[in-house]
Structure formats: C-alpha cells, structure tokens
Amino acid sequence: MSVCMLTGHRRLPSDGGELRRRLDAYIDVLCRRGVTEFLSGGALGFDLLGAEAVLYAQRAHPQVTLTMVLPCRNQSHRYSAVQRLRYESILARAQKVDWLSDVYYDGCMLVRNRVMAERADLCLCYLTQPRGGTAHAVATAAARGLPIFNLADPTKE
C-alpha cells in the first residue's frame, strides 16, 4: 500500500489531451503497482486534472482513494463560477478532504506541499519551471527522498 502526491502547474499546455492521456496511463500503472491513495492539493490546473484522473481510474481500480489536501477552506474564493463547480464536484467525489486551515494565510500553500510530501511515498508531477509552488512541492518531495515522475519530461516515458 503506497501513497502518491500529485502536483503541477496551474497553466497547462494547449494540448491538454496529450497530458491527460499520459496522466491516465501513469495513474493506471501506479495503481497496478500498489498505489492505493492519491493526494491532490486542489489548485487549478494539474492538481484538479490529476484528481479527475484518479476519480476516473477508480472505475478500473476501486481500491484506490483520492484525498484532497487543501491549504484552506476558502481556497476557491477567486475561482470563476465554472472553476468552483468543477472544484466542488471533485471534493464531493473524493474519499477524504483535509483542510489544513480555516482561512488563507501567507505560506499556507507551502504547508500544504510539506504535508503532502510527508504523507506520500512518491510524487507524480507536471513541472516545467524551476521556481514557484510546483517547484517547491517537488523539491520538498525530493528532499524526503521520494521518487519523482515528471510528466513534463519526455525522457521519462
């Protein structure tokens, strides 16, 4: 039984279909190799795409669970109405939702990254930039010695 954290950029490539195909394939392989829980931080972009991919994978792998590890209860307050509906739909279907704070505060996203890295055994990410929240999350996972699988790295097929 192992746990995989999902983290990635908010902005995704224009060819989102290809990224989703690769994401679905990786999640399927990880499920077959014993990953039973996936953690998502709930941010727009890759975090929500990954959460949806896990929910889809549950059809073939009903033992797999999705845990949303959210920095604060008002994370979606700046999301558009459509984005908020998508977010709330994912939360409603997740097996567990962990809110780390009732309100936003400076650094709450970094705390979320650390908590996910502490709970995880490996990291599946979409990382293209050396700075920012995703880079921090991946660096935190790497510092813990977690294997990192970067969907943005075509040499890791």
Beta strands, then each sheet from edge to edge (+ up, - down):
strand 1: 2-8
strand 2: 35-40
strand 3: 65-70
strand 4: 96-99
strand 5: 122-126
strand 6: 148-150
sheet 1: 4+ 3+ 2+ 1+ 5+ 6+
end
